[in-house]
């Protein structure tokens, strides 16, 4: 199902950030802090605060969070996103989910978050920022950071706190017509909305979010490949050949891998290799259909017999090792570009499950929000 729609304007409001001790952020410490029983999490965090293992910002702020891992630097604005208004129509949407959610998983997350009284990590959202937004971020970075450290997972962080009323007003104004795509955290976003609907007029009217400028410090979009069990190469060939606008070509492994890109996906059982190309897509036309859409909307529904299961993998070598002639076909997909994702969701569409992998994500525990603090 698709989550409800938060209405424009997008508002990222000040809150009291809490963060684990810099030497313990990441790794098992976060898991221990946020583990069962969830009703004890708030008391556990307060105990850690008394022992100096948790930092609580005494003044509310909107934060600029910059993190660097594996040579990639990402920077975003972190605030308590206003969830209290629902969009009456598509044009009024401020937040654009690109994947559906599983109802049971979202409900469980909402129950867990309510028991913890904590937003343990911001959902990650992406947009192309206006110059005014980028200027507001750069002005915040001209001051001394609130925090600078390297965490347990060797991710480096710099965090600036924006508290000045005029600076906050300018930032909010610059975000007024933003339409942000959710990069990571669809189920948490749905959980936010469930909690807001159950507790309107309370601190649950807000949920922790980080907004990244894809033109300034872009997130990397990786592909998530598929393994179709209970399927053969001939099954896939017949499905492709009966799909309008698709062309099946059996080639060697080297040529197949070289062909992978916008407008082409690759199928193999480890012995045979083939390329399925589709029309209306090229390197010069980056807003073509996403290959993952073609696979799940055009090819998979035509497979006879249907796959017994679908497995997902971020690494090509892992998926290829599981391919088996007559029993399992690996499908290699190109990563969709951000403009493709944005176009699809802006047209009120959803991509298939596990269509994108936005990386890198910030370490959990660096910025959290205690709902008890408002």
QUIZI-V426767 format. One record per residue. RES is the residue in one small letter. SS is DSSP state (h for helix, s for strand, l for the rest). OMEGA is omega in whole degrees, -180 to 180 (* if undefined). D_FIRST is the distance of its C-alpha to the first C-alpha in Angstrom with 2 decimals. Layout:
res & ss & omega & d_first
RES & SS & OMEGA & D_FIRST
RES & SS & OMEGA & D_FIRST
This chain:
res & ss & omega & d_first
x & l & 177 & 0.00
x & l & 179 & 3.79
x & l & 174 & 6.52
x & l & -173 & 9.43
x & l & 175 & 12.25
x & s & -174 & 15.52
x & s & 171 & 18.49
x & l & -1 & 21.48
x & l & 175 & 23.89
x & l & -179 & 22.59
x & l & 174 & 24.71
x & s & -169 & 25.49
x & s & 179 & 27.86
x & l & 177 & 30.59
x & s & 177 & 30.19
x & l & 179 & 32.39
x & s & 168 & 31.45
x & s & 180 & 32.18
x & s & 179 & 32.70
x & s & 175 & 34.14
x & l & -171 & 37.65
x & l & 179 & 37.72
x & l & -178 & 39.24
x & l & 180 & 36.51
x & l & -175 & 33.40
x & l & 178 & 31.39
x & l & -173 & 32.14
x & h & -177 & 32.42
x & h & -180 & 33.36
x & h & 180 & 29.87
x & h & 179 & 28.58
x & h & -177 & 31.45
x & h & -173 & 30.91
x & l & -177 & 27.28
x & l & 176 & 27.74
x & l & -7 & 27.88
x & l & -173 & 28.99
x & h & 179 & 26.54
x & h & -179 & 28.52
x & h & -174 & 31.43
x & h & -178 & 29.83
x & h & 178 & 31.13
x & h & 180 & 34.62
x & h & 180 & 34.53
x & h & 178 & 33.85
x & h & 176 & 36.58
x & h & 178 & 38.93
x & h & 178 & 38.26
x & h & 179 & 38.94
x & h & -179 & 42.30
x & l & 177 & 43.16
x & l & -179 & 42.37
x & l & 180 & 39.39
x & s & 179 & 36.93
x & s & 177 & 37.42
x & s & 178 & 36.25
x & l & -177 & 36.79
x & l & -180 & 38.91
x & l & 179 & 37.99
x & l & -180 & 34.56
x & s & 161 & 33.70
x & s & -170 & 31.20
x & s & 168 & 31.69
x & s & -176 & 32.12
x & s & 176 & 31.23
x & s & 178 & 32.63
x & s & -177 & 32.24
x & s & 177 & 33.83
x & s & 179 & 33.23
x & l & 177 & 34.58
x & l & 179 & 36.20
x & s & 178 & 33.05
x & s & 178 & 33.02
x & s & -178 & 29.95
x & s & 180 & 30.35
x & s & 178 & 28.00
x & s & -177 & 28.04
x & s & 180 & 26.71
x & s & 175 & 26.19
x & s & -174 & 24.44
x & s & 178 & 21.78
x & s & -178 & 21.83
x & l & -165 & 18.53
x & l & -177 & 20.22
x & l & 179 & 19.62
x & s & -179 & 16.62
x & l & 179 & 16.82
x & l & 179 & 17.92
x & l & -175 & 17.35
x & h & -176 & 16.29
x & h & -178 & 19.74
x & h & -177 & 19.65
x & s & 175 & 16.88
x & l & -177 & 18.39
x & s & -175 & 15.60
x & s & 173 & 13.65
x & l & 176 & 10.81
x & l & 175 & 11.28
x & s & 173 & 8.69
x & l & -179 & 5.03
x & l & 173 & 5.43
x & l & -174 & 6.68
x & h & -177 & 7.12
x & h & -180 & 10.78
x & h & 179 & 11.50
x & h & 179 & 10.43
x & h & 180 & 12.43
x & h & 178 & 15.24
x & h & 179 & 15.52
x & h & -180 & 15.83
x & h & -180 & 18.48
x & h & -179 & 20.26
x & h & 179 & 20.44
x & h & 178 & 21.76
x & h & -180 & 24.37
x & h & -173 & 25.40
x & l & -177 & 25.51
x & s & 163 & 24.92
x & s & -171 & 22.54
x & l & -180 & 23.69
x & l & 177 & 22.73
x & l & 167 & 21.51
x & s & -175 & 18.26
x & s & -179 & 19.59
x & s & -175 & 19.26
x & s & 174 & 21.28
x & s & 171 & 23.11
x & l & -169 & 26.42
x & l & 170 & 28.57
x & l & 177 & 31.12
x & h & -179 & 34.74
x & h & 178 & 34.97
x & h & 180 & 32.14
x & h & 178 & 33.75
x & h & 179 & 37.12
x & h & 178 & 35.90
x & h & -180 & 34.66
x & h & 177 & 37.99
x & h & 178 & 39.95
x & h & -178 & 38.28
x & h & 177 & 39.19
x & l & 179 & 42.82
x & l & 177 & 43.24
x & l & 178 & 43.62
x & l & 173 & 40.39
x & l & 177 & 39.42
x & s & 172 & 38.81
x & s & -178 & 39.73
x & s & 170 & 39.35
x & s & -174 & 38.33
x & l & -177 & 36.07
x & l & -180 & 36.31
x & l & 178 & 34.18
x & l & 172 & 36.56
x & l & -178 & 34.15
x & s & -174 & 36.26
x & s & 166 & 35.17
x & s & -177 & 36.56
x & s & 176 & 35.19
x & s & 179 & 36.56
x & s & 178 & 36.16
x & s & -176 & 36.10
x & l & -176 & 37.66
x & l & -177 & 39.95
x & h & -179 & 38.83
x & h & 179 & 39.79
x & h & 178 & 37.97
x & h & 179 & 34.80
x & h & 179 & 35.13
x & h & 179 & 35.63
x & h & -180 & 32.58
x & h & 180 & 30.36
x & h & -178 & 31.89
x & h & -179 & 31.26
x & l & -168 & 27.51
x & l & -178 & 27.21
x & l & -180 & 25.72
x & l & 170 & 23.74
x & l & -172 & 20.30
x & s & 176 & 19.12
x & s & 175 & 16.73
x & s & 177 & 15.14
x & s & -179 & 17.07
x & s & 177 & 16.36
x & l & -179 & 14.61
x & h & -179 & 10.88
x & h & 176 & 10.58
x & h & 177 & 13.79
x & h & 178 & 12.74
x & h & 177 & 9.97
x & h & 175 & 12.85
x & h & -175 & 15.20
x & h & 176 & 13.52
x & h & -180 & 13.42
x & h & 179 & 17.06
x & h & -180 & 18.03
x & h & -180 & 16.94
x & h & -175 & 18.86
x & l & -179 & 21.84
x & l & 178 & 22.40
x & l & 179 & 25.70
x & l & 178 & 25.93
x & h & 176 & 25.57
x & h & 171 & 21.86
x & h & -178 & 21.66
x & s & 178 & 21.74
x & s & -174 & 20.13
x & s & -178 & 21.87
x & s & 175 & 21.17
x & s & -176 & 23.25
x & s & -176 & 23.56
x & s & 177 & 25.26
x & s & -176 & 27.31
x & l & 177 & 26.67
x & l & -176 & 30.05
x & l & 177 & 32.02
x & l & -171 & 30.88
x & l & 167 & 28.10
x & l & 177 & 25.71
x & s & 177 & 26.20
x & s & 177 & 23.45
x & s & 179 & 23.84
x & l & 171 & 22.60
x & l & -174 & 20.74
x & s & -176 & 22.43
x & s & 167 & 21.59
x & s & -179 & 23.66
x & s & -180 & 23.17
x & s & -179 & 25.00
x & l & -176 & 26.72
x & l & 177 & 27.22
x & l & 178 & 30.45
x & h & 178 & 31.47
x & h & 176 & 32.68
x & h & -179 & 29.31
x & h & 179 & 27.71
x & h & -179 & 30.70
x & h & 179 & 30.35
x & h & 179 & 26.67
x & h & -176 & 27.60
x & h & 177 & 30.66
x & l & 178 & 28.87
x & l & -179 & 26.29
x & l & 175 & 27.49
x & l & 179 & 28.58
x & s & 180 & 28.54
x & s & -179 & 31.80
x & s & 179 & 32.55
x & s & 176 & 35.47
x & s & -176 & 36.85
x & s & 176 & 38.65
x & l & -177 & 39.94
x & h & -177 & 37.96
x & h & 180 & 39.39
x & h & -180 & 38.64
x & h & -179 & 35.07
x & h & 180 & 34.27
x & h & -178 & 36.07
x & h & -177 & 34.00
x & l & -179 & 30.61
x & s & 179 & 29.30
x & l & 179 & 27.63
x & l & -179 & 27.59
x & s & 172 & 28.28
x & s & -173 & 26.78
x & s & 176 & 28.97
x & s & 177 & 28.98
x & s & 172 & 31.48
x & l & -178 & 32.43
x & l & 179 & 34.99
x & l & 177 & 37.74
x & l & 179 & 36.62
x & s & 179 & 34.91
x & s & 176 & 33.36
x & s & 173 & 31.77
x & s & 179 & 29.25
x & s & 179 & 29.65
x & s & -173 & 27.81
x & l & 176 & 29.18
x & l & -178 & 28.57
x & l & 176 & 28.34
x & s & 177 & 31.09
x & l & -179 & 32.04
x & l & -179 & 33.36
x & s & -172 & 30.08
x & l & -180 & 27.56
x & l & 177 & 24.88
x & l & 174 & 24.51
x & l & 175 & 21.45
x & l & -179 & 20.15
x & h & -180 & 21.51
x & h & 173 & 18.31
x & h & -179 & 16.85
x & h & -179 & 20.06
x & h & -172 & 19.84
x & h & -179 & 16.39
x & h & -174 & 16.55
x & h & -171 & 20.31
x & h & -175 & 21.87
x & h & 179 & 19.80
x & h & -179 & 19.10
x & h & 179 & 22.91
x & l & -180 & 23.96
x & l & 6 & 26.14
x & l & 178 & 26.03
x & l & 177 & 22.42
x & l & 177 & 22.23
x & l & 177 & 22.48
x & s & 176 & 20.37
x & s & 178 & 19.19
x & s & -175 & 20.50
x & s & 179 & 20.08
x & s & 178 & 23.00
x & l & -176 & 24.02
x & l & -179 & 27.64
x & h & -175 & 29.10
x & h & 180 & 31.87
x & h & 180 & 29.68
x & h & -178 & 27.65
x & h & 180 & 30.92
x & h & -177 & 32.62
x & h & 180 & 30.18
x & l & -177 & 30.72
x & s & -178 & 33.06
x & l & 178 & 34.70
x & l & -173 & 33.48
x & l & -178 & 30.91
x & s & -180 & 28.51
x & s & 174 & 27.90
x & s & 177 & 27.02
x & s & 179 & 25.24
x & s & -176 & 26.09
x & l & 171 & 24.00
x & l & 177 & 25.22
x & l & 176 & 23.44
x & l & 176 & 21.76
x & l & -179 & 23.62
x & h & -179 & 22.25
x & h & 177 & 23.11
x & h & 180 & 21.08
x & h & -178 & 17.93
x & h & -179 & 18.76
x & h & -178 & 19.52
x & h & -176 & 16.31
x & h & 178 & 14.10
x & h & 177 & 16.85
x & l & 177 & 16.52
x & l & 176 & 12.92
x & l & 175 & 11.76
x & l & 174 & 9.70
x & s & 175 & 11.77
x & l & 179 & 11.36
x & l & 178 & 10.95
x & l & -180 & 14.18
x & l & -175 & 15.40
x & l & 173 & 17.52
x & s & 177 & 19.81
x & s & -178 & 21.14
x & s & -9 & 24.41
x & l & 178 & 26.31
x & l & 178 & 24.48
x & l & 178 & 26.64
x & l & 177 & 27.96
x & l & 179 & 26.42
x & l & 180 & 28.93
x & l & 175 & 30.47
x & l & 176 & 28.83
x & s & 179 & 27.18
x & s & 174 & 26.90
x & s & -180 & 28.29
x & h & 179 & 26.63
x & h & 178 & 30.00
x & h & 180 & 31.65
x & l & * & 29.62
